[in-house]
Amino acid sequence: MSSDHFIEFRNVSFAYGERPILNNISLAIPRGKLVAIMGGSGSGKTTMLRLISGQIRPVSGQVLVDGRDLAGMNHAELFEHRRRMGMLFQFGALFTDLSVEDNVAFPIREHTRLPESMIHDLVIMKLSAVGLRGTQGLMPAELSGGMARRVALARAIALDPQLMLYDEPFTGLDPISLGVIAHLIKKLNDALGTTSIMVTHDVHKSLDIVDYVYFVSNGEIVADGTPEEIRASPSPWVHQFMWGEADGPVHFAYPASSTLQQDLGLKGSQHD
């Protein structure tokens, strides 16, 4: 990994009330790289994105972006940090009452004072980048799932962000649309020189496009490496996650099931 880190977690812990989510996590993401954070549901992946965007602050430790500790930023500095950041939400999250053009133009109008003629040209440029030139007059309801996700991607890159966050960008897509989105994410990351973090469950497609992977389980980093290192990893946890196996270090049953089994056993013995 490069020494020029754009994002760093230094011994970060976080909890929602009494429920711990992250436990003393440390990681570093180099400038201009596309990094995936993977793990099971509830492992803390999306919480990490919220920490990076400054929506929440760690209980302990530091989250640094471009060398600055987010916890030390005031409201104006956090606003500027988010202006330099793009976000592709799960399922796209387009504004349903706005046209494609107005959806993509929304962040430009919010953060700049450019004339409408220039905003229109920028929107066309961003739509062209995701292969959707000519769709600017359509409404979200007229788009397929894959097209809607690409419009959302065009909106996310509208201001040429230094940092891109992807929260499950492949969810709900058919295999062809998934491949198109994955290709676009990689292509745009390379073209813009953006530092990108992608939270995803899609292991195999992600390993085709990312530069590095962190696996999170129970609020801790349990494995990390390049795609080649992850594919060759001897870790039973990584193997189970990659191949979706029911048996392994990650148990199917919730811990309380032992009590349920005991109850069922007691009821069974009463009928004997």
Summary of the structure (lengths in Angstrom):
residues: 272
radius of gyration: 21.1
end to end distance: 62.7
largest distance: 81.7
contacts: 813
relative contact order: 0.15
helix: 42%
strand: 24%
